[in-house]
Amino acid sequence: MEEFLRFVIGTLVEFPESVVIKKTETSGRTVFYVAARPSDIPRIVGKGGHTIRALRTLLGASARKRNLSVSLELIEP
């Protein structure tokens, strides 16, 4: 799932080399934290939050197939 996030977010942003994805796993739940340049944050969020919502939906669907619980958090500087 981390590779999927890295690929999709990398295609959305202007500076993919600046995107940092950290993963924490606690008690059956995985949280992905995404940090990017301030100028790239709107590209990840999308108009009205549609893009970040779609990413969360895709991650959730993939996680449910594996009986996992996943969330995606965006770290804004």
C-alpha positions in Angstrom: 0.0 0.0 0.0 2.9 2.4 0.7 4.2 1.8 -2.9 0.7 2.6 -4.2 0.6 5.9 -2.2 4.1 6.9 -3.3 3.2 6.3 -7.0 -0.2 8.1 -6.9 1.0 11.1 -4.8 4.2 11.3 -6.9 2.2 11.8 -10.0 0.0 14.4 -8.4 2.7 16.7 -7.1 5.2 19.0 -8.7 8.1 17.9 -6.5 7.7 14.1 -5.9 11.2 13.8 -4.5 10.0 16.0 -1.6 7.2 13.8 -0.6 7.8 11.9 2.7 5.6 9.0 3.7 5.9 7.5 7.1 4.0 4.5 8.4 3.1 3.6 11.9 1.4 0.3 13.0 -0.4 0.0 16.3 -2.8 -2.7 17.5 -3.9 -3.8 14.1 -4.2 -0.3 12.6 -1.8 1.3 10.1 -1.6 5.0 9.7 0.2 6.6 6.8 1.5 10.2 7.3 2.2 12.2 4.2 4.3 15.3 4.2 5.0 17.5 1.1 6.0 21.0 0.1 3.4 23.6 1.0 2.9 24.3 -2.7 2.0 20.6 -3.3 -0.5 20.2 -0.5 -3.4 21.6 -2.6 -2.6 19.1 -5.3 -2.9 16.3 -2.8 -6.1 17.6 -1.2 -7.8 18.5 -4.5 -10.8 20.7 -5.0 -13.0 20.4 -2.0 -10.9 17.6 -0.7 -12.0 15.2 -3.4 -8.5 13.8 -4.2 -7.5 13.1 -0.6 -11.0 11.5 0.0 -10.5 9.3 -3.1 -7.0 8.2 -1.9 -8.5 7.3 1.6 -11.3 5.3 -0.1 -8.9 3.3 -2.3 -6.6 2.6 0.7 -9.6 1.5 2.8 -10.8 -0.8 0.1 -7.4 -2.4 -0.3 -7.1 -2.7 3.5 -10.5 -4.4 3.9 -9.5 -7.1 1.4 -6.6 -7.9 3.7 -8.6 -7.5 6.9 -6.6 -4.5 7.9 -7.5 -1.0 9.2 -5.7 1.9 7.4 -5.9 5.6 7.6 -4.2 8.4 5.7 -3.1 11.7 7.4 -1.7 14.7 5.7 0.9 16.6 7.6 0.8 20.3 6.7 3.8 22.5 7.5 
